[in-house]
Amino acid sequence: MKILVGTDFSPNAADAIKVAAALARRFNDGLHLVHATQPPLLEGGPDPLWDPLVTGLRDRMQLEVTALQAATPKATGSVEIGPADSVFKHLARPGQARLVVVSSVGRVALTRVLLGSTAERIAEAAAVPTLVTRTTAPFREWAAGQRPLRVFVACDFTLASDAALAFAGELAAHGPCDLSVGYVDDRTLDGAPDAPPAPATPAAWAATWRRDLGEKVAAMLGEHRVQLLVEAGVNNPAGTLIELAKATQADLLVVGTNQHHGLSRLWHRSTSRALLNDAPMSVACVPVAGHPPVPTNVPVLSRVLVTTDFSPVGNRAVVAACALLPNGGRLRLFHALTQQQSPMTALFGGGKRPTLSPGEHRRLLQSARKKLGALVPAAALQHGVTVEVVVEPVTHVAAAILRQAEQFGAHVICLSSHGRTGLAGAVFGSVAADVVAQSHRPVHLVRLSPT
């Protein structure tokens, strides 16, 4: 494969070429220099100076390539006609190019927001990772075997961050790397109507995320030693990730990207774009499409959360959940009580339907727990499935299910879907649809078999 590097023959571009050459030697790849240029738009027709200009650029490219070939024999170069992002979108094809290397020269203020820097536009167009360089020494020293490359991966439990982890693993497979993985949770931790008593602090949530992050990293990176860093309840995810990367003295920050293009950029918050523009260290943007993540290890499925409303299809979800644990594991059964099933208090009561007295509420909890336990097949218990039962009054069922999954560290969420579509689905909504849309965990949906 080849490593592509963009150049405008400036000193910054020369630094990018040094990084790309070092990487090409470490990966035993070819190196291809690319200069993209466009003819000026003139009312009177073609610019008479255009052809001599292109000829001069090609001569200069040949000088650059010749100077490189002493240390990098596989170096080649070309002058391409067209916008840089279009040129690299065409050249950077998965299976042929490993990555694109460009220097960091960006626009500022409103211009950058609307148009993006050249590096940013290339990162959003190329189907392979784009490395935006800030400094050359770390990569040259790593390629020469003088020290490990310090790599920080921004992770958020999406396919994009899986791609970033896979790219970091690829670097570590070709040379020693000190790997760190950071996760920042920017959701509000207080005041949620269904928030359980614990964990109720950022530190407790951070412990929950660290557990999940460790499992994901182990699945993606295998035996590599990785430092995990987690921050919960912050308002500026990109800024916090940069601070975490700085704390690890990272040479390279790796982030996955979903590559929003054109006007859609303005309507999508992009952490990867903020990191690319603001991080003081080099940044690698890894697209999902061109770098599909493949776990190194097969993850062990041992914690399943299942919820039922005691309907026939809801109860079938419990049996399906047990089937996901053929070799034993932990099964958490969750049932959400409606608001009308909440206990009566001095400040809350009334409504169209009367709430329950404390004694009635207590008996309802006991009955629901007993019904949940009775749904677990005896065969599942014999195969080593341990069961815990949770019954809670909630306001928003989908939010409560997701919180239970986070607390429990569920490897999969199992629940039923009544299969409403069309107008019925629009009017009544779907708890299952909300869970699928908002969960970063796998969701196993069960439907009632047709009779």
C-alpha positions as CSV (number, residue, x, y, z in Angstrom):
1,M,0.0,0.0,0.0
2,K,0.9,3.7,-0.2
3,I,1.0,6.6,2.2
4,L,-0.2,9.7,0.5
5,V,1.1,13.1,1.6
6,G,-0.2,16.5,0.5
7,T,2.3,19.2,-0.3
8,D,2.2,22.8,-1.4
9,F,6.0,23.0,-1.2
10,S,5.9,25.1,2.0
11,P,8.0,24.4,5.1
12,N,4.9,23.0,6.9
13,A,4.4,20.6,4.0
14,A,8.0,19.6,4.2
15,D,7.4,18.6,7.8
16,A,4.4,16.5,6.8
17,I,6.6,14.8,4.2
18,K,9.1,13.9,6.9
19,V,6.4,12.3,9.0
20,A,4.9,10.4,6.0
21,A,8.4,9.1,5.0
22,A,9.0,7.9,8.5
23,L,5.7,6.1,8.6
24,A,6.3,4.6,5.1
25,R,9.5,3.1,6.3
26,R,7.9,1.7,9.5
27,F,5.0,0.2,7.5
28,N,7.2,-0.8,4.5
29,D,4.8,1.1,2.3
30,G,5.3,3.2,-0.7
31,L,5.2,7.0,-0.4
32,H,3.3,9.2,-2.9
33,L,3.5,13.0,-2.8
34,V,0.5,14.9,-4.1
35,H,0.1,18.5,-5.1
36,A,-3.4,19.6,-6.0
37,T,-4.0,22.8,-8.0
38,Q,-6.8,24.4,-10.0
39,P,-6.7,26.8,-13.0
40,P,-7.8,30.3,-12.2
41,L,-11.3,31.3,-13.5
42,L,-10.9,34.1,-16.1
43,E,-13.6,35.7,-18.1
44,G,-11.5,35.9,-21.2
45,G,-10.8,32.2,-21.4
46,P,-7.8,30.0,-20.3
47,D,-4.9,31.7,-18.5
48,P,-1.9,31.6,-21.0
49,L,0.4,31.1,-18.0
50,W,-1.5,28.0,-16.8
51,D,0.4,25.4,-18.8
52,P,3.9,26.7,-18.0
53,L,2.8,26.9,-14.3
54,V,1.8,23.2,-14.2
55,T,5.0,22.3,-16.0
56,G,7.0,24.2,-13.3
57,L,5.1,22.4,-10.5
58,R,5.8,19.0,-12.0
59,D,9.5,19.8,-12.3
60,R,9.5,20.9,-8.7
61,M,7.7,17.7,-7.7
62,Q,10.3,15.6,-9.4
63,L,13.0,17.4,-7.5
64,E,11.2,16.6,-4.2
65,V,10.8,13.0,-5.1
66,T,14.4,12.6,-6.2
67,A,15.6,14.0,-2.9
68,L,13.5,11.5,-1.0
69,Q,14.4,8.4,-3.0
70,A,17.8,8.1,-1.3
71,A,16.2,7.2,2.0
72,T,12.7,6.2,0.7
73,P,13.2,4.3,-2.6
74,K,9.5,3.8,-3.2
75,A,8.8,7.5,-3.2
76,T,6.7,8.9,-6.2
77,G,4.8,12.1,-6.8
78,S,2.2,13.7,-9.0
79,V,0.6,17.1,-9.7
80,E,-3.2,16.7,-9.7
81,I,-5.8,19.1,-11.1
82,G,-8.7,19.8,-8.8
83,P,-9.7,20.8,-5.3
84,A,-7.5,19.0,-2.7
85,D,-10.4,17.2,-1.0
86,S,-11.7,15.9,-4.3
87,V,-8.2,14.8,-5.4
88,F,-7.6,12.8,-2.2
89,K,-11.1,11.4,-2.2
90,H,-10.2,9.9,-5.6
91,L,-6.6,8.8,-4.7
92,A,-7.2,7.5,-1.1
93,R,-8.9,4.3,-1.8
94,P,-9.1,1.6,0.9
95,G,-6.8,-1.3,0.0
96,Q,-4.5,0.9,-2.0
97,A,-3.7,3.8,0.4
98,R,-3.1,3.3,4.1
99,L,-3.5,6.9,5.1
100,V,-3.2,10.5,4.1
101,V,-0.7,12.8,5.8
102,V,-1.2,16.6,5.6
103,S,0.2,19.6,7.5
104,S,-1.9,21.7,9.8
105,V,-2.6,25.0,8.1
106,G,-6.1,26.2,8.9
107,R,-8.4,29.1,8.4
108,V,-9.8,31.1,11.2
109,A,-13.1,32.3,12.6
110,L,-16.2,32.3,10.4
111,T,-14.4,31.3,7.2
112,R,-13.1,28.1,8.9
113,V,-16.6,27.3,10.3
114,L,-18.3,27.6,6.9
115,L,-15.6,26.2,4.6
116,G,-13.2,24.3,6.8
117,S,-9.4,24.2,6.5
118,T,-7.9,22.1,3.7
119,A,-6.8,19.5,6.2
120,E,-10.3,19.3,7.6
121,R,-11.9,19.0,4.2
122,I,-9.5,16.2,3.2
123,A,-10.3,14.4,6.5
124,E,-14.0,14.6,5.8
125,A,-13.6,13.3,2.2
126,A,-10.9,10.6,2.3
127,A,-12.0,7.0,2.9
128,V,-8.8,6.2,4.7
129,P,-7.4,7.8,7.9
130,T,-6.0,11.4,7.6
131,L,-3.1,12.3,9.8
132,V,-2.7,16.1,10.4
133,T,0.8,16.8,11.7
134,R,1.9,19.3,14.2
135,T,5.4,18.1,15.0
136,T,7.8,15.6,13.2
137,A,10.2,14.4,15.9
138,P,7.9,11.9,17.6
139,F,7.2,10.0,14.4
140,R,10.8,10.0,13.2
141,E,12.0,8.8,16.5
142,W,9.3,6.1,16.6
143,A,10.1,5.0,13.1
144,A,13.8,4.8,14.0
145,G,13.0,2.6,17.0
146,Q,14.3,5.2,19.5
147,R,11.1,5.4,21.6
148,P,7.5,4.4,21.8
149,L,4.8,6.6,20.1
150,R,2.4,8.0,22.7
151,V,-1.1,7.6,21.3
152,F,-4.3,8.8,22.9
153,V,-7.6,7.5,21.5
154,A,-10.9,9.5,22.0
155,C,-13.6,6.9,22.6
156,D,-17.4,7.2,22.8
157,F,-18.7,3.7,22.4
158,T,-19.7,4.2,18.7
159,L,-18.5,2.5,15.5
160,A,-16.4,5.7,14.8
161,S,-14.4,5.2,18.0
162,D,-14.1,1.5,17.3
163,A,-12.4,2.5,14.0
164,A,-10.1,4.8,16.0
165,L,-9.2,2.0,18.3
166,A,-8.5,-0.3,15.4
167,F,-6.2,2.2,13.8
168,A,-4.3,2.6,17.1
169,G,-4.0,-1.1,17.3
170,E,-2.5,-1.1,13.8
171,L,0.1,1.4,14.8
172,A,1.0,-0.6,17.9
173,A,1.4,-3.7,15.7
174,H,4.0,-2.0,13.7
175,G,6.0,-0.4,16.5
176,P,6.0,0.1,20.3
177,C,3.2,2.5,21.4
178,D,2.1,3.8,24.8
179,L,-1.7,3.6,24.4
180,S,-4.2,5.7,26.3
181,V,-7.9,5.7,25.8
182,G,-10.2,8.5,27.0
183,Y,-13.9,8.8,27.4
184,V,-15.9,11.9,28.3
185,D,-19.5,11.7,29.3
186,D,-21.2,15.1,28.9
187,R,-24.7,14.1,30.0
188,T,-26.3,15.6,33.0
189,L,-25.9,13.4,36.1
190,D,-28.4,15.1,38.4
191,G,-32.1,15.8,38.2
192,A,-33.1,13.0,35.8
193,P,-36.6,11.8,36.8
194,D,-35.6,8.1,36.8
195,A,-32.1,8.5,38.3
196,P,-31.6,5.6,40.8
197,P,-30.0,6.3,44.2
198,A,-26.6,5.1,43.0
199,P,-24.4,5.9,41.3
200,A,-25.3,9.5,41.9
201,T,-21.9,11.3,41.6
202,P,-19.5,11.9,38.7
203,A,-17.0,9.6,40.3
204,A,-19.5,6.8,40.5
205,W,-20.5,7.2,36.9
206,A,-16.8,7.4,35.9
207,A,-16.3,4.0,37.6
208,T,-19.2,2.6,35.6
209,W,-17.8,4.0,32.3
210,R,-14.3,2.8,33.1
211,R,-15.6,-0.8,33.5
212,D,-17.4,-0.6,30.1
213,L,-14.4,1.1,28.4
214,G,-12.0,-1.6,29.7
215,E,-14.2,-4.3,28.1
216,K,-14.4,-2.5,24.8
217,V,-10.6,-1.8,24.7
218,A,-9.9,-5.4,25.6
219,A,-12.1,-6.6,22.7
220,M,-10.5,-4.2,20.2
221,L,-6.9,-4.2,21.3
222,G,-6.4,-7.6,22.8
223,E,-3.3,-7.9,25.0
224,H,-2.0,-4.3,24.5
225,R,-1.5,-2.5,27.8
226,V,-3.8,0.6,27.8
227,Q,-4.3,3.4,30.2
228,L,-7.9,4.3,30.7
229,L,-9.1,7.9,31.5
230,V,-12.7,8.8,32.1
231,E,-14.4,12.0,33.0
232,A,-18.1,12.3,33.7
233,G,-20.6,15.2,33.6
234,V,-18.5,17.7,31.7
235,N,-19.8,20.5,29.4
236,N,-17.0,20.6,26.9
237,P,-16.2,17.1,25.6
238,A,-13.6,18.1,23.0
239,G,-11.8,20.5,25.4
240,T,-11.7,17.8,28.1
241,L,-10.4,15.1,25.7
242,I,-7.6,17.5,24.7
243,E,-6.7,18.0,28.4
244,L,-6.7,14.3,29.0
245,A,-4.4,13.8,25.9
246,K,-2.1,16.5,27.2
247,A,-2.0,14.8,30.6
248,T,-0.7,11.6,28.9
249,Q,1.9,13.7,26.9
250,A,0.4,12.3,23.7
251,D,2.2,12.6,20.4
252,L,-0.9,11.7,18.5
253,L,-4.6,12.0,19.2
254,V,-6.7,9.5,17.3
255,V,-10.5,10.1,16.8
256,G,-13.1,8.4,14.7
257,T,-15.3,10.4,12.3
258,N,-18.6,10.0,10.6
259,Q,-17.5,12.5,7.9
260,H,-20.4,15.0,7.6
261,H,-20.1,16.9,4.3
262,G,-21.2,20.3,3.0
263,L,-24.0,22.1,4.7
264,S,-24.7,19.1,6.9
265,R,-21.5,20.0,8.8
266,L,-23.4,23.0,10.2
267,W,-26.1,20.9,11.8
268,H,-24.0,18.2,13.4
269,R,-21.9,18.7,16.4
270,S,-18.5,17.1,15.6
271,T,-16.1,16.3,18.4
272,S,-13.6,15.1,15.7
273,R,-13.7,18.5,14.0
274,A,-13.1,20.3,17.2
275,L,-10.2,18.1,18.1
276,L,-8.7,18.5,14.6
277,N,-8.8,22.2,14.9
278,D,-7.9,22.8,18.6
279,A,-5.6,19.9,19.7
280,P,-1.9,21.0,20.1
281,M,-0.6,17.5,19.1
282,S,-0.9,15.7,15.8
283,V,-4.4,14.3,15.1
284,A,-5.5,11.3,13.1
285,C,-9.1,11.3,11.9
286,V,-10.3,7.7,11.1
287,P,-13.4,7.2,9.0
288,V,-15.7,4.3,9.7
289,A,-16.3,3.5,6.1
290,G,-12.7,3.0,5.1
291,H,-11.4,1.5,8.3
292,P,-14.1,-1.0,9.5
293,P,-13.3,-2.0,13.1
294,V,-12.6,-5.7,13.7
295,P,-12.3,-6.8,17.4
296,T,-9.1,-8.6,18.2
297,N,-10.8,-10.8,20.8
298,V,-14.3,-12.3,20.8
299,P,-16.1,-10.6,23.7
300,V,-17.6,-12.8,26.4
301,L,-21.3,-12.3,26.8
302,S,-22.0,-12.7,30.5
303,R,-24.3,-9.9,31.6
304,V,-27.8,-9.5,30.1
305,L,-30.5,-7.0,31.1
306,V,-34.0,-8.0,30.2
307,T,-37.2,-6.0,30.8
308,T,-40.8,-7.1,30.6
309,D,-44.2,-5.5,31.1
310,F,-45.7,-8.9,31.9
311,S,-47.4,-9.1,28.5
312,P,-47.0,-12.4,26.5
313,V,-44.4,-10.9,24.2
314,G,-42.6,-9.2,27.1
315,N,-42.3,-12.4,29.0
316,R,-40.9,-14.2,25.9
317,A,-38.0,-11.7,26.2
318,V,-37.0,-13.3,29.5
319,V,-36.7,-16.7,27.8
320,A,-34.8,-15.1,24.9
321,A,-32.4,-13.4,27.4
322,C,-31.7,-16.8,29.1
323,A,-30.8,-18.2,25.7
324,L,-28.1,-15.6,25.3
325,L,-26.4,-17.1,28.4
326,P,-26.0,-20.8,27.5
327,N,-22.8,-21.1,29.6
328,G,-24.1,-19.1,32.5
329,G,-23.8,-15.5,33.6
330,R,-25.7,-12.7,35.2
331,L,-29.3,-11.9,34.3
332,R,-30.9,-8.7,35.6
333,L,-34.7,-8.6,35.2
334,F,-36.2,-5.2,35.2
335,H,-39.9,-4.1,35.5
336,A,-40.9,-0.5,35.4
337,L,-43.9,0.5,37.4
338,T,-46.1,3.2,36.0
339,Q,-46.5,6.6,37.7
340,Q,-50.0,5.5,38.9
341,Q,-48.4,2.6,40.8
342,S,-46.2,5.0,42.8
343,P,-46.8,5.3,46.6
344,M,-49.1,8.1,47.8
345,T,-47.3,10.9,49.6
346,A,-48.4,14.1,51.4
347,L,-47.3,16.2,48.4
348,F,-48.3,13.9,45.6
349,G,-51.5,12.1,44.9
350,G,-54.8,12.6,43.1
351,G,-54.7,12.6,39.4
352,K,-57.2,10.7,37.2
353,R,-56.3,7.5,38.9
354,P,-55.6,7.2,42.6
355,T,-52.0,6.4,43.6
356,L,-51.3,3.6,46.0
357,S,-50.9,3.7,49.7
358,P,-47.5,2.7,51.0
359,G,-48.7,-0.7,52.0
360,E,-50.3,-1.3,48.6
361,H,-47.2,-0.1,46.9
362,R,-45.0,-2.5,49.0
363,R,-47.3,-5.4,48.2
364,L,-47.2,-4.5,44.5
365,L,-43.4,-4.5,44.5
366,Q,-43.3,-7.9,46.2
367,S,-45.8,-9.3,43.7
368,A,-43.8,-7.9,40.7
369,R,-40.5,-9.3,42.0
370,K,-42.1,-12.7,42.5
371,K,-43.6,-12.7,39.0
372,L,-40.3,-11.7,37.5
373,G,-38.4,-14.5,39.3
374,A,-41.0,-17.1,38.2
375,L,-40.4,-16.2,34.5
376,V,-36.8,-17.6,34.5
377,P,-36.8,-21.2,33.2
378,A,-35.4,-23.8,35.6
379,A,-32.9,-24.9,32.9
380,A,-31.3,-21.5,32.9
381,L,-30.6,-21.7,36.6
382,Q,-29.1,-25.2,36.1
383,H,-26.7,-23.8,33.5
384,G,-25.3,-21.3,36.0
385,V,-27.4,-18.2,35.3
386,T,-27.7,-16.0,38.4
387,V,-30.7,-13.8,38.6
388,E,-31.3,-10.4,40.2
389,V,-34.6,-8.6,40.1
390,V,-35.2,-4.9,40.0
391,V,-38.7,-3.2,40.2
392,E,-38.9,0.6,40.2
393,P,-41.5,3.3,39.6
394,V,-40.4,5.4,36.7
395,T,-41.6,8.3,34.5
396,H,-39.8,7.5,31.3
397,V,-39.4,3.7,30.7
398,A,-36.7,3.9,28.0
399,A,-34.5,6.2,30.1
400,A,-34.9,3.9,33.0
401,I,-33.9,0.8,30.9
402,L,-30.8,2.6,29.7
403,R,-29.8,3.7,33.2
404,Q,-30.2,0.1,34.4
405,A,-28.0,-1.1,31.5
406,E,-25.3,1.4,32.4
407,Q,-25.4,0.5,36.1
408,F,-25.4,-3.2,35.4
409,G,-22.8,-3.0,32.7
410,A,-25.0,-5.1,30.4
411,H,-23.4,-6.7,27.4
412,V,-26.8,-6.7,25.7
413,I,-30.2,-5.4,26.4
414,C,-33.1,-7.8,25.7
415,L,-36.6,-6.5,25.4
416,S,-39.8,-7.0,23.4
417,S,-41.2,-5.0,20.5
418,H,-44.9,-5.0,19.8
419,G,-44.1,-4.0,16.3
420,R,-46.3,-0.9,15.9
421,T,-45.8,0.8,12.6
422,G,-47.3,3.7,10.8
423,L,-49.8,5.9,12.6
424,A,-50.0,3.7,15.7
425,G,-46.2,3.9,16.1
426,A,-46.2,7.7,15.6
427,V,-49.0,8.2,18.1
428,F,-48.0,5.8,20.9
429,G,-44.3,5.7,20.3
430,S,-42.1,2.7,21.1
431,V,-40.0,2.1,24.1
432,A,-38.0,-0.4,22.1
433,A,-37.4,2.2,19.3
434,D,-36.2,4.7,21.9
435,V,-33.8,2.2,23.5
436,V,-32.4,1.1,20.2
437,A,-31.9,4.8,19.1
438,Q,-30.2,5.9,22.3
439,S,-28.2,2.8,23.5
440,H,-24.5,2.3,22.7
441,R,-25.0,-1.4,23.7
442,P,-26.3,-4.1,21.5
443,V,-30.1,-4.5,21.7
444,H,-31.9,-7.9,21.2
445,L,-35.5,-7.4,20.2
446,V,-38.1,-10.2,20.6
447,R,-41.4,-10.3,18.9
448,L,-44.4,-12.5,19.4
449,S,-44.4,-15.4,16.9
450,P,-47.3,-15.3,14.5
451,T,-49.9,-18.0,15.0
